[in-house]
């Protein structure tokens, strides 16, 4: 079984992927009730999902006195699913 010289493959891998690995994407920035939300960049979909969920909950009115009520929980679960 021949021994492969992995160093040339590693250099080729570095040359091909260095533009991708060297640059970091910009973070996802959104607004929620006059607050700026800065989240993870697009290689991770969490930032986009978080901003979309906050946009949906922006239409609901949550009262501090009713925290944990069935209405609040129902609306929050609706935004996640």
For each residue, the residues with C-beta under 8 A, 3 or more apart:
1:
2:
3:
4: 9
5: 8 9
6: 9 10
7: 10 11
8: 5 11 12
9: 4 5 6 12 13
10: 6 7 13 14
11: 7 8 14 15
12: 8 9 15 16
13: 9 10 16 17
14: 10 11 17 18
15: 11 12 18
16: 12 13
17: 13 14 20 21
18: 14 15 21 22
19: 22 23
20: 17 23
21: 17 18
22: 18 19
23: 19 20
24: 41
25: 41 42 43
26: 41
27: 38 39 40 41 47
28: 38 39 40 41 42 47 48 50 51
29: 36 37 38 39
30: 36 37 39 50 51 54 55
31: 34 35 36 37
32: 35 37 51 54 55 58
33: 58
34: 31
35: 31 32
36: 29 30 31
37: 29 30 31 32 50 51 54
38: 27 28 29
39: 27 28 29 30 46 47 50 51
40: 27 28 43 44 46 47
41: 24 25 26 27 28 44 47
42: 25 28 45 47 48
43: 25 40
44: 40 41 47
45: 42 48 49
46: 39 40 49 50
47: 27 28 39 40 41 42 44 50 51
48: 28 42 45 51 52
49: 45 46 52 53
50: 28 30 37 39 46 47 53 54
51: 28 30 32 37 39 47 48 54 55
52: 48 49 55 56
53: 49 50 56 57 79 80
54: 30 32 37 50 51 57 58
55: 30 32 51 52 58
56: 52 53 59 78 79
57: 53 54 60 62 75 76 79
58: 32 33 54 55
59: 56
60: 57 75
61:
62: 57 66 67 72 75
63: 66 67
64: 67
65:
66: 62 63 69 71 72
67: 62 63 64 72
68: 72 73
69: 66 72 73
70: 73 74
71: 66 74 75
72: 62 66 67 68 69 75 76
73: 68 69 70 76 77
74: 70 71 77 78
75: 57 60 62 71 72 78 79
76: 57 72 73 79 80
77: 73 74 80 81
78: 56 74 75 81
79: 53 56 57 75 76
80: 53 76 77
81: 77 78
